[in-house]
């Protein structure tokens, strides 16, 4: 089993705390804005355990994780509450954002500009922070 460094664990713990808070704030959104990313039941694995698992068993560099959080912020900003993180969709959204990063890495500068919303509200996660 690949090891995760103490520094990586610390970063993932902070990110998980932020994402947990957002999911808690957004928990009622699932009732009004369900998405195709919503699971039927809340996953048993905590967000922190899931982030550690992604780090341990994938080739995701640790820098991918904060970038994924920014991409999630963009998704929420661009598409409204239906795509804000909740406990029923956060695991799927995190994996989806990693593949989005890979896609953007293959696009040229002009293509990226069309697909890359402004980051002026870096963590503007929609209604939870209104």
Secondary structure by P-SEA (a helix, b strand, c coil): cccccaaaaaaaaaaaaaaaaaaaaaccccccccccccccccccccaaaaaaaaaaccccccaaaaaaaaaaaaaaaacccccccccccaaaaaaaaaaaaaaaaaccaaaaaaaccccccccccccccc
